[in-house]
Amino acid sequence: MKTHAQAVIIGGGLVGCSILYHLAKLGWTDVILLERDELTSGSTWHAAANIHGLHDNNNITRIQHYTMNLYKELEVETGQSCGVFQPGSLYLAQTEEREQQLRLQEAKARFYGLNFHEVSRAQAQELHPLAQFDDIRCIMYEPDGGNVDPSGVPHAYAAGARAMGATVERFCPVIGTDQQPDGSWIVRTEKGDIHTQWLVNAAGLWGREVAALAGLTLPLQPTEHQYFVTDTIDEIANLGRRLPSIADRDGEYYFRQEGNGLLIGAYEKDMRFWAEGGTPLDFAHELFPDDLDRIMENVIRATERVPLAATAGVKRVINGPMIWSPDASALWGPVPELQNYFLCGGIIPGFSQSGGLGLLAAQWMIDGEPQHDMFAWDLARFGDWADKKFTKDRVQDAYTHRFKIHFPNEERPAGRPARTRPAYEMQQELGAVFGLNCGWEHALWFADQPGVVETAGFARQNWFQPVGQEVEMLRNTLGVIDISNFANYVITGAGAHDWLDRLVANRVPTEIGRSCLTPLISVRGGVAGDFTITKTAEDAYMMIGSGMAERYHQRFFNMVDLPAETRFEVATNRIVGFNIAGPRARDALQLLTNADLSNEGFRFMHSRQITVAGIDCLAIRVSFTGDLGWELHCDAGDQVALYAALLQVARDLGGGPVGGRALGSLRIEKGYGSWGREYSQEYWPQEVGLAGLIKLDKDFLHKEAYLAIHDTPPREVLAMFEVEVTQQADATGGEPIFTPDGRPAGRVTSGAFGYSVGKSLALGFCDPQLVPVGAQVEIYILGAPHRATRLAEAPFDPEGMRLRS
């Protein structure tokens, strides 16, 4: 067996084989896959193996279509059958909201040039003559939908990888993984040790056990999952062609042809966890006892759709394990706390995603970054707060609501609260409705009484008017916003300035009390992050960034060596903050402090340690609202006292608490970008308006990558649109943008109603040649075209006078 390799992949299931194949395809042929048993042991071999292209996340849609197209190419390349059947898939909508979802996906498919379109009931009946569609509002057809052979695909990946020089070692359990001082790994097996630069944990059901060898605890939990195959149905056998699959997600089942019978599966409410204490090491090709009674409610709905299924006998039942992450998306990417350790686990629709998972994983290891922003899969979205209880609660919710629509802005309650600040109970009493951000509960909006439950949907919901009142209150007087869910970092010591200056692209302040805004440049020259950096004392800085990206950004921080005399602290847990903003923010704050808050005494983008209501605070004159305001940062133990004092003076002047939904509307009125929406590794600084903050007369992380693209004209530009609302709905992000004659022109990244300007607004990227300033476009909201106009500037205070007043 090999003793050295560029990468060692642990796990010979679908995804491990795909990563092996794609590493070899991109040039790393000195790679080896280790499988404890036979290939496909675990959850791969018994999968239903359906394939589909559309997803609510645009980038996941892209890689699912890559995967679907790859299988036939793989067959030609390797001679190994993947068992590809693509008779198409019918997607059914029984409700108005499901219809809205499908129509939006149809618009996205048209934008990306994918094959997904509406068919009539008569056309659907012709495609699937055994089904009835009387209760269906809308039917979409994906001609490339279907299924593959769950055993054939992994073996094809493995065959292709072997042909390029990669190695597959079966019946080779891994018994240890030891990191070396240089960041490489020793992988210990019963057949000997392998020294490798990259270790890839693609162990599936045993992902937790393999992670534990490296000291990692993963938020993963297996469940049972059942489907069954019927006996031969004569009408199918005599049809002479294969039936399309049926995706009736309102009915909570899936349905496709298998042989001359039907395969019916369901995600039932009465679900079962499995292997809570760890996956048995001797488990391989076993199944659990049949328990069809658990899914019978779903099956009855399926047989109402295809009545012949009710009279067919059951040929075989598959009840096998699946392993889930808390949100049913992949747990994927390099582990920030370990060098050269790549994880790929928790994959549910694996046969729709395996090719993309493998390709992007190989890109990340070889090139340092994948081509697409895949934070939706990034394991960095979870931290140690995602403990066993949280994971179980969320997995149960994800499983039992597998086909429930994920509405924009929806906040699901399972597993919460995971982390709370001291002011949490006080905010509850004020009527706060909370959201989840990196495990933290944060106030989204304030109802008129405690206990109000937020509704969810594609159109405007019960928070629309209360959020509008908060926006108008802040714009007219003032508001107090809890900003504690931002990530806080404290950097101290003799090398603090030099380290920060080598990290970020703008010049780091050298004067105490000065702040700067700065981008962080990604491996390919895009925008990895945006931060506010403040010099708080000699050799001391505070840096503030996106809360949900806290663990993600650790990867970039680790790329710049920290001097021995410098200390870097993730201080998010011990520091909290409030933004007091609005035209009367100065008046209110002045009642609580003796500090000079005049425009001359406390300039915009300056900071100072001040005492507010007897509490020591770092005050920074900046505001994401685009209005006059200060951020006040203090010790978490002082949060309640500071909040109470700020709210009291705010109320005396006609203000009050403001939540995160209002902040979203306020920042969109100003055209401010947000990490994960407008700012990501995919977008260049010159495309999002951040190029002016980059100083080329200094060194910074990935400067060479930026220099390679900084003279290149923007591929797209970030633009502001005013939307003509014909229904009670606003853009939220992901909606495609077309020219009036139907040409794809861009996509929305953020949207909201701008209450203080009286306009429905959308931020998004567009082709500046197709969509110049003033041009009209169509934005597909609720899956229907809405006329919109590209604005020349932000509709609220475009000159920034309020910020600097």
Stockholm file with secondary structure:
# STOCKHOLM 1.0

chainA/1-805         MKTHAQAVIIGGGLVGCSILYHLAKLGWTDVILLERDELTSGSTWHAAANIHGLHDNNNITRIQHYTMNLYKELEVETGQSCGVFQPGSLYLAQTEEREQQLRLQEAKARFYGLNFHEVSRAQAQELHPLAQFDDIRCIMYEPDGGNVDPSGVPHAYAAGARAMGATVERFCPVIGTDQQPDGSWIVRTEKGDIHTQWLVNAAGLWGREVAALAGLTLPLQPTEHQYFVTDTIDEIANLGRRLPSIADRDGEYYFRQEGNGLLIGAYEKDMRFWAEGGTPLDFAHELFPDDLDRIMENVIRATERVPLAATAGVKRVINGPMIWSPDASALWGPVPELQNYFLCGGIIPGFSQSGGLGLLAAQWMIDGEPQHDMFAWDLARFGDWADKKFTKDRVQDAYTHRFKIHFPNEERPAGRPARTRPAYEMQQELGAVFGLNCGWEHALWFADQPGVVETAGFARQNWFQPVGQEVEMLRNTLGVIDISNFANYVITGAGAHDWLDRLVANRVPTEIGRSCLTPLISVRGGVAGDFTITKTAEDAYMMIGSGMAERYHQRFFNMVDLPAETRFEVATNRIVGFNIAGPRARDALQLLTNADLSNEGFRFMHSRQITVAGIDCLAIRVSFTGDLGWELHCDAGDQVALYAALLQVARDLGGGPVGGRALGSLRIEKGYGSWGREYSQEYWPQEVGLAGLIKLDKDFLHKEAYLAIHDTPPREVLAMFEVEVTQQADATGGEPIFTPDGRPAGRVTSGAFGYSVGKSLALGFCDPQLVPVGAQVEIYILGAPHRATRLAEAPFDPEGMRLRS
#=GR chainA/1-805 SS CCSEEEEEEECCSHHHHHHHHHHHHTTCCSEEEECSSSTTTTTTTTCCCEECCCCSSHHHHHHHHHHHHHHHHHHHHHCCCCCCBCCCEEEEECSHHHHHHHHHHHHHHHHHTCCCEEECHHHHHHHCTTCCCTTCSEEEEETTCEECCTTHHHHHHHHHHHHTTCEEECSCCEEEEEECTTSCEEEEETTEEEEEEEEEECCGGGHHHHHHTTTCCCCCEEEEEEEEEECCCHHHHTTSSCCCEEEETTTTEEEEEETTEEEEEECCSSCCBCCTTCCCTTCSSCCCCCCGGGGHHHHHHHHHHSGGGGGSCEEEEEEEEEEECTTSSCEEEECTTSTTEEEEECCSSHHHHHHHHHHHHHHHHHHSSCSSCCTTTBGGGCCTTSCHHHHHHHHHHHHHTTTSCCCTTCCCCTTCCSBCCTTHHHHHHTTEEEEEETTEEEEEEECSSTTCCCCCCSSCCTTHHHHHHHHHHHHHTCEEEECTTSEEEEEEETTHHHHHHHHSSSCCCCSTTBEEEEEEECTTSSEEEEEEEEEEETTEEEEEECSTTHHHHHHHHTTSCCCTTEEEEECTTTEEEEEEESTTHHHHHHTTCCSCCSTTTSCTTBEEEEEETTEEEEEECCCTTSSSEEEEEEEGGGHHHHHHHHHHHHHHTTCEEECHHHHHHHHHHTTCCCBTTTBSTTSCHHHHTCGGGCCTTSCCTTHHHHHHHTTSCCSSEEEEEEECCSSSCCCCSCCEEECTTSCEEEEEEEEEEETTTTEEEEEEEECTTTSCTTCEEEEEETTEEEEEEECSSCSSCTTCTTTTC
#=GC SS_cons         CCSEEEEEEECCSHHHHHHHHHHHHTTCCSEEEECSSSTTTTTTTTCCCEECCCCSSHHHHHHHHHHHHHHHHHHHHHCCCCCCBCCCEEEEECSHHHHHHHHHHHHHHHHHTCCCEEECHHHHHHHCTTCCCTTCSEEEEETTCEECCTTHHHHHHHHHHHHTTCEEECSCCEEEEEECTTSCEEEEETTEEEEEEEEEECCGGGHHHHHHTTTCCCCCEEEEEEEEEECCCHHHHTTSSCCCEEEETTTTEEEEEETTEEEEEECCSSCCBCCTTCCCTTCSSCCCCCCGGGGHHHHHHHHHHSGGGGGSCEEEEEEEEEEECTTSSCEEEECTTSTTEEEEECCSSHHHHHHHHHHHHHHHHHHSSCSSCCTTTBGGGCCTTSCHHHHHHHHHHHHHTTTSCCCTTCCCCTTCCSBCCTTHHHHHHTTEEEEEETTEEEEEEECSSTTCCCCCCSSCCTTHHHHHHHHHHHHHTCEEEECTTSEEEEEEETTHHHHHHHHSSSCCCCSTTBEEEEEEECTTSSEEEEEEEEEEETTEEEEEECSTTHHHHHHHHTTSCCCTTEEEEECTTTEEEEEEESTTHHHHHHTTCCSCCSTTTSCTTBEEEEEETTEEEEEECCCTTSSSEEEEEEEGGGHHHHHHHHHHHHHHTTCEEECHHHHHHHHHHTTCCCBTTTBSTTSCHHHHTCGGGCCTTSCCTTHHHHHHHTTSCCSSEEEEEEECCSSSCCCCSCCEEECTTSCEEEEEEEEEEETTTTEEEEEEEECTTTSCTTCEEEEEETTEEEEEEECSSCSSCTTCTTTTC
//
